Amino acid sequence: MMYQAQLPRKLWAEAICHAVWLKNRTPTKILGTMTPFEKLYGEKPNLAGLPEWGQITWVHNTTGSKLDAHAKRAQWVGFDYQSTHAHRIFWPEKNIISVERDIKFAQQTTSSQKQVDTIPKQVSNIQVDNVPPTPSPAILLPAPR
C-alpha cells in the first residue's frame, strides 16, 4: 500500500492500522464465510465506495476570503477509529496527520492509469468530420451619419 501510494515510510503505522481494518472486514478461514466484523456486530460490513489508501482528497478550508481557494489537497490514510464519519488525512507539505470530516475524494485512478497518464502525448492536427465550422463573430459598427 505504501509503495503504490508513494507515501513516506514513516506512515507504516497508518498503513498497518488500515490493513487490520480491512482484514477485520474480510472472511477468515476459521469463521467460514463470516467476517470478524460480522461475528462481533451481527451484520455484514459495507465496503462499497471504500477509498484507496493514499488517495488524493480535497479538505474543506474555511480560512481566507471568499476569493481564496476553499479546499486544500491532502492524502487519505484511513478512517478515524474514534468517530464513524471522520477520516485520517496526511498533509505532505506539513508532514503531519490530522482528523478531518469535510472532505471530497479526487477521482480514483488505478496504477495502470497512472502509468498511461505519464506517457507524453503527441499532438497532431486532427480533423473532425460532421462538425459545422464555428461562425466568426459579427462586428457591429455604428452607421455613418
C-alpha positions in Angstrom: 0.0 0.0 0.0 2.8 2.4 0.9 4.7 1.8 -2.3 1.6 2.2 -4.6 0.5 5.4 -2.7 4.1 6.8 -2.8 3.9 7.9 0.8 6.8 8.2 3.2 7.9 5.2 5.2 7.1 7.0 8.5 3.4 6.2 7.7 3.9 2.5 8.2 1.7 2.5 11.4 -1.2 4.2 9.5 -0.8 1.5 6.7 -0.9 -1.3 9.3 -4.0 0.1 11.0 -5.8 0.3 7.7 -4.7 -3.2 6.7 -6.1 -4.5 10.1 -9.3 -2.6 9.5 -9.6 -4.3 6.1 -8.7 -7.7 7.5 -11.5 -7.5 10.1 -14.0 -6.9 7.3 -13.0 -9.9 5.0 -13.9 -13.5 5.6 -11.4 -15.7 7.5 -10.9 -19.4 7.3 -11.6 -20.1 11.0 -15.0 -18.3 10.8 -16.1 -19.8 7.5 -17.9 -17.3 5.4 -18.2 -14.8 8.2 -16.0 -11.8 8.9 -14.8 -10.8 12.3 -16.8 -7.6 12.0 -20.0 -9.7 11.2 -19.3 -12.0 14.2 -18.9 -9.1 16.5 -21.8 -6.8 15.3 -24.2 -9.3 13.7 -24.3 -7.5 10.3 -22.2 -7.7 7.2 -19.7 -4.8 6.6 -20.5 -2.5 3.8 -17.3 -1.8 1.8 -19.0 0.0 -1.1 -17.2 3.1 -2.0 -14.1 2.3 0.0 -11.3 4.7 -1.0 -7.9 3.6 -1.9 -5.3 4.1 0.8 -3.2 7.2 0.0 -5.9 8.5 -2.4 -5.9 12.3 -3.1 -8.5 14.2 -1.2 -9.7 17.8 -1.0 -10.2 19.1 2.5 -12.6 22.0 3.0 -10.8 25.1 4.1 -12.8 27.8 5.9 -9.9 30.3 6.3 -9.3 33.2 3.9 -11.6 35.4 1.9 -14.3 34.2 -0.5 -11.9 34.7 -3.4 -9.4 32.2 -2.0 -9.5 28.5 -2.6 -11.9 26.6 -0.4 -10.1 23.3 -0.4 -6.6 22.0 0.2 -5.0 18.9 -1.3 -4.1 16.1 1.0 -4.0 12.2 1.1 -6.4 9.8 2.8 -4.7 7.3 5.2 -7.7 5.7 6.8 -10.8 6.1 9.0 -10.6 7.6 12.4 -11.2 4.9 15.0 -12.9 7.2 17.4 -15.6 8.5 15.0 -17.8 7.0 12.4 -17.6 10.0 10.0 -14.1 11.2 10.4 -11.0 10.5 8.2 -7.3 10.5 8.9 -5.6 12.9 6.4 -1.9 13.2 5.6 -0.7 16.7 4.7 2.5 16.2 2.7 3.6 19.9 2.8 3.3 20.0 6.6 4.3 16.3 7.1 1.5 15.8 9.7 -1.7 13.7 10.0 -5.0 15.3 11.1 -8.6 14.1 11.6 -11.0 15.8 9.2 -14.7 15.4 8.4 -15.4 17.7 5.5 -13.5 16.1 2.6 -14.1 15.1 -1.0 -12.2 12.4 -2.8 -10.5 13.1 -6.1 -11.3 10.7 -8.9 -9.7 7.4 -8.1 -7.2 6.0 -10.6 -5.6 2.6 -10.8 -1.8 2.2 -11.0 -2.1 1.2 -14.7 -4.0 4.5 -15.4 -1.2 6.4 -13.6 1.4 4.9 -15.9 -0.6 5.8 -19.0 -1.0 9.4 -17.8 2.8 9.8 -17.5 3.4 8.9 -21.2 3.9 12.0 -23.2 1.1 12.6 -25.7 1.8 13.5 -29.3 0.0 16.4 -30.7 -1.3 16.2 -34.2 -3.7 18.0 -36.4 -6.9 16.0 -36.0 -9.8 16.8 -38.4 -13.3 16.1 -37.1 -16.0 15.2 -39.6 -19.6 16.4 -39.5 -18.9 19.4 -37.2 -20.1 22.7 -38.6 -17.4 25.4 -38.7 -17.6 28.0 -35.9 -19.1 31.2 -37.3 -16.9 34.3 -36.9 -18.4 36.9 -34.6 -20.2 39.7 -36.3 -18.8 43.1 -35.8 -21.4 45.8 -35.5 -20.3 49.3 -36.4 -22.4 52.4 -36.0 -23.9 53.6 -39.3 -22.2 56.6 -40.8 -24.1 59.9 -40.4 
